[in-house]
């Protein structure tokens, strides 16, 4: 099973090679955008990330819901330990 994580594009470092940076919960990490439509790759766009690649775009409301879900899941996991 794979878990996609929402992140927001904050930098397009190399448009030709389709690389940039995405912020995920306050952490910025390098990202490959080659699986997205070129017009979707814009600063501020929310994307779903899996294995170092942005695999789909998200609406801000979808990203917010996913982030809340992941935070709740993490809290529940910590309570079990």
Buried (B, 14 or more C-beta within 10 A) or exposed (E): EEEBBBBBBBBBEEEEEBBBBBBBEEEEEEBBBEEBEEEEBEEEBBBBBEEEBBBBBBEEEBBEEBBEEBEEEEEEEEEEE
